[in-house]
Amino acid sequence: MNGPVTRRQILQGAAGALALAAPILSAHAETAPLQLRAATRTIEVNGRAASVFSLTGPDGNPGLILPPGARFRVALANETGVASIVHWHGQLPPWTEDGFPWPQTPPIPPGQSHAYDFMPIPGTFWMHSHQGLQEQNLLAAPLIVRSAADPQAQDIVLMLHDFSFRSPEALQAGLRHPPEHGMAMPMASNTKPAMDLNDIAYDAFLANEHTLADPQIVPVAPRDPVRLRVINGASASQFWIDLGALAGQVVAVDGHPVFPVAGRRFPLAIAQRLDILLSLPAAGAYPIFAQVEGRRARTGIILASSGAPVRRLPSQAAMMAGPVDLSLELRLRAAAPLPARPVTRTHRLLLDGSMAPYAWSINGQYWPEVSPLMVASGERVAIEMVNRSMMAHPMHLHGHAFQVVALNGVALAGAVRDTVLVPPKGRLRIVFDADNPGRWALHCHNLYHMMAGMMTEVRYPGVI
Ligand SMILES: [Cu+2]
């Protein structure tokens, strides 16, 4: 074998030697990897058939749920018929296992399988294709990593998606024209300029792949503790999570614990997650809604005690929802903040773009023609994000958990997370420790903004 020996090769060598000497010790190494299958299927949305992707674990359910302490040891089989690669959103693997189509880690050809093996961090995560527009066609699923420290509660996953009967390519092509589907909505104060909320007019919004015409009904016993894990897996839609008659406490965002924040209605930007503790106060049926910002459209699931009557709920709310904002972000405080230390390197990102022409850039550059943001191992890095456009950008950094330390100039010991919303004309500051050498994508998680260029790279020196 050429080149430097990696830590993994040393460990594999050691495991092999031990296996020869003492077979009982090899049992762990021989544990079969979890089979994850990317494929295609037909689903029914509002009574009409649609061909979409699927991403299912060994039990045939979407995604994976890992028990406490388990490694992420996965064989991903690509049965989609096209090249694909799946990103483990929010996880901190070595960069070559991140599921991003770098030249060094190309997409998995159709019919082939690829192995992954790393120690996951606990919490609510998700997985999605990072190839082309596949995420829009539901190549996305939950990735839940349980922890021995989790409080005893019934785990309920609520994964959101936006859906269209048109192909993602047709949706993207439509964006090159003036924004007839775009929506300009005045902000609360009419002294401020108009902001853009939704680029695309979707046909449906899915909650665990159902609409409110045929919602998922989850059995829950009154007063039993529930941990609701909400994942915004939509490609270009942001939601207000509405607990209706239930009172909840947000205890984690993007998988990372926060001091509890009580409420009934929480904003959720694209790609973000919320862990909410709640319980049913009495027998009955309790909807959990997700309403699209700037729209009356909503989706949701229903938590219902045994035998409770469930009534049909309209898929349009009475009132239009306002823009998803930083009202929750301002209240979040990390329960496990980054250790205090001085910033040793700062990068500044200017986020620019417009609906017409449909082009979105970072520091005036369009992916893939970008200058990498260099960081070195051991540095405490700050990134200032300044949004000069009229649309919000949910910015996601791969391979690192960052802490939000300033919002519009206000300093705070905010949440540790992997995706943060930069509102129109807003600015914020995040910090992270450069502790995961490699090449890492940093991009807007609005799929169409990313595909129009709003992506850059964080790179460590010496990576080949
Ligand atoms: Cu964006």
Boltz pocket constraint, residues with backbone or C-beta under 6 A from the ligand:
constraints:
  - pocket:
      binder: B
      contacts: [[A, 360], [A, 392], [A, 393], [A, 394], [A, 444], [A, 445], [A, 446], [A, 449], [A, 450], [A, 454]]
      max_distance: 6.0
